[in-house]
Amino acid sequence: MSQRSTPIPQAAAALGYLGALPFVLASFALWFVDPGVAAQITSIMILASAIVFGFIGGLQLGMSMLDEDGASFLQLLIGAGVICLAGFVASAQMTPNIALIVMTVAFAGQLWVDLKGDAATRSPAWYAGLRIPLTLLVVASLISAILKGFL
């Protein structure tokens, strides 16, 4: 992600924040609903995490394809396949609290990889300015859900 300061396109910002809104609302609601409803909200948060994380995998795949030398099979596999697999495993095979922890670490880890890795040079100049606050919103929401699950 480039260090250049470029305005974030309004459509990207609107869609990004609309995508983060369910995480924020769900994490807030968890603190005020019955335990049965909280379990359903938690399941929805895990599924939403897997879907959004899969979208991030798609972004990684797209940016890998922009590489002038051509992305290697391994780059494509790691860039998209592993990301999607993490979301699938968390949503299908883990207890809710463990799945929330896995997705929290996955979102934070993928942001770190994006800021430090090859994606930094391939992404639009505005990407970091949108990705960082969105990831922080999602991670904070997931941490709130984790805390509620352990209390």
Secondary structure in CASP SS format (residue, H / E / C, confidence):
PFRMAT SS
TARGET T0000
AUTHOR 0000-0000-0000
METHOD secondary structure of the structure
MODEL  1
M C 1.00
S C 1.00
Q C 1.00
R C 1.00
S C 1.00
T C 1.00
P C 1.00
I C 1.00
P C 1.00
Q H 1.00
A H 1.00
A H 1.00
A H 1.00
A H 1.00
L H 1.00
G H 1.00
Y H 1.00
L H 1.00
G H 1.00
A H 1.00
L H 1.00
P H 1.00
F H 1.00
V H 1.00
L H 1.00
A H 1.00
S H 1.00
F H 1.00
A H 1.00
L C 1.00
W C 1.00
F C 1.00
V C 1.00
D C 1.00
P H 1.00
G H 1.00
V H 1.00
A H 1.00
A H 1.00
Q H 1.00
I H 1.00
T H 1.00
S H 1.00
I H 1.00
M H 1.00
I H 1.00
L H 1.00
A H 1.00
S H 1.00
A H 1.00
I H 1.00
V H 1.00
F H 1.00
G H 1.00
F H 1.00
I H 1.00
G H 1.00
G H 1.00
L H 1.00
Q H 1.00
L H 1.00
G H 1.00
M H 1.00
S H 1.00
M H 1.00
L C 1.00
D C 1.00
E C 1.00
D C 1.00
G C 1.00
A C 1.00
S C 1.00
F H 1.00
L H 1.00
Q H 1.00
L H 1.00
L H 1.00
I H 1.00
G H 1.00
A H 1.00
G H 1.00
V H 1.00
I H 1.00
C H 1.00
L H 1.00
A H 1.00
G H 1.00
F H 1.00
V H 1.00
A H 1.00
S H 1.00
A H 1.00
Q H 1.00
M C 1.00
T C 1.00
P H 1.00
N H 1.00
I H 1.00
A H 1.00
L H 1.00
I H 1.00
V H 1.00
M H 1.00
T H 1.00
V H 1.00
A H 1.00
F H 1.00
A H 1.00
G H 1.00
Q H 1.00
L H 1.00
W H 1.00
V H 1.00
D H 1.00
L H 1.00
K H 1.00
G C 1.00
D C 1.00
A H 1.00
A H 1.00
T H 1.00
R H 1.00
S C 1.00
P C 1.00
A C 1.00
W C 1.00
Y H 1.00
A H 1.00
G H 1.00
L H 1.00
R H 1.00
I H 1.00
P H 1.00
L H 1.00
T H 1.00
L H 1.00
L H 1.00
V H 1.00
V H 1.00
A H 1.00
S H 1.00
L H 1.00
I H 1.00
S H 1.00
A H 1.00
I H 1.00
L H 1.00
K H 1.00
G H 1.00
F H 1.00
L C 1.00
END
